[in-house]
Amino acid sequence: MVLQNRVILENFSFLSILQVSNLLIFLLTIPYLFRVLGKENYGLVVFAQTIAIYFSILVNFGFNVTATRDISIHRQDVHKRTEIISSILLLKLTFFFFSMIILSSIVFFIPLLNTHPKIFYFSMLFCLSEALFPIWYFQGIEKMKYITFINIVVRVISALLLFAFVKQPSDYIYVPFLLGMGSVLGAVFGLYVVFVVHNNRFKLLSVSKLAICVNDNIPLFISNVSSQIYVNANKLIVGSFLGMQDVAIYDIADKIVNLLKVPILLVGQTLFPRVSRDKDVSFVKKSMLLVFVFFLVVYTSVYLFANPVIHLFSGTANPNAAILLRLLAISLLPICLGLFFAELLLVPFGMLRDYARMRTFSLFLYLLIIGLLIKFNLIGLHQLAIAILLVESFVLFYSFYLCKKNRLI
């Protein structure tokens, strides 16, 4: 038990160092890009990156979760470990190839995309890095130091390149390219660690084995599609109905909230391997209470300091953006609780179909809300933030119901 707790503390510390460094880089790069590129071009970059995020759902296909679980369970079995590593890399690269075909088709037919094709193709470098970077392996063996080291080096280099080459609004095209190439190089180094430093092997697998792996991940893929659509769709809706300048404003508030979500992600990444192995529900409950109290304090701070925070990142006072930040930040509370009921109870205990059903219903709720907003001409930044809050609250209550139904709590 002492050893397990030490491993958890060590991994949490490494991931915390990573996220603190990410925060510092964020504080330097985002305000710089916002001011140099201007709202219109910055919004276009965000729009392209959002589309790439959707393709990354296909590329990941839920493998990051199941591969982390499987590596954690079979870390001492060389043969099984080889099969897991090989199947995940083969399938992710295959899905990346299909993603590029799909992107080429929509670039050809959609005017906004074929007016700026390079920025959308460059943004797909993010998907390539998602296909290659073995984060699931490092999480599974509980060696977060590799994730920390690689990401810090990559982000520092990318930030320096941004400052060196992005000097005026017309340089917006370089942003996804520089960020994407840095991520790809980091992924290649991660593979070097997996195969050279850790002496893992790669082998070609039969189509039938790959098909089994895909079939096992369908519930998680459906879940990821459902959750990522409503998490990221607001930027696409803002860009389509309100314009790229409003995308820029929404993105600033959204990025701040995403930074505040980082401790939630840290907890999930750190605890998931242990919960998958030990199935310790009491440990999950104790952790949940501590995290919820922490985020009550975080939200109180956001509410009090929303105006100066927005001014720091955008360079101007914007009361509407501050209200938007306060609204989006409320979602931190249901999200932090939902992590424990969904990702740290339903998934480790094998309730993948219930988990997928919950995520699918949440998507339907989001689409219903957006449909009503469009029908009654109520699309606005604050209304879209409230939509996210309602959906995340639904996720919390439904995942709690599923845990009770399956007698996990």
Number of C-alpha atoms within 10 A of each C-alpha: 6 7 8 10 11 11 17 20 13 17 23 21 17 19 25 17 16 20 19 14 18 18 16 11 17 18 14 14 17 17 16 19 23 21 15 18 21 17 21 16 21 24 25 24 23 20 26 22 21 19 18 21 20 18 23 24 23 20 25 24 25 21 25 19 21 21 24 24 25 21 24 23 18 15 16 11 10 13 12 15 22 16 17 21 22 18 24 24 18 18 20 22 19 13 22 25 13 15 21 15 11 12 18 16 11 13 18 13 10 10 11 12 18 14 11 14 17 17 21 25 20 22 27 26 22 23 30 24 22 23 24 24 22 25 19 23 26 20 26 27 18 23 17 24 19 18 22 19 16 18 21 20 14 19 19 16 14 22 19 13 16 22 13 9 13 19 14 12 17 12 14 22 20 18 22 24 22 21 21 22 19 23 26 21 16 23 24 16 16 24 19 14 16 17 13 11 10 10 11 17 15 16 11 10 12 9 10 9 12 18 13 10 18 18 11 15 21 17 22 24 21 21 27 20 23 22 23 17 17 21 16 17 17 23 28 18 18 24 20 12 14 15 17 23 18 20 27 26 24 24 20 21 24 21 14 20 21 17 16 18 18 17 19 21 16 18 22 18 24 24 21 25 25 22 20 20 14 10 17 12 15 10 12 18 14 10 14 20 13 10 17 18 11 14 23 13 10 16 19 13 11 20 16 11 13 21 20 17 17 24 16 13 22 22 14 11 15 16 14 14 22 21 19 24 27 23 22 23 26 24 21 24 22 20 20 24 22 23 20 27 27 26 18 24 28 23 23 21 15 11 16 20 16 20 25 24 18 23 27 20 18 23 22 14 17 24 17 13 19 20 14 13 16 13 10 9 9 14 18 16 21 18 16 25 22 17 21 21 21 17 24 25 20 19 27 21 16 22 26 21 15 20 19 12 10 13 8 14 15
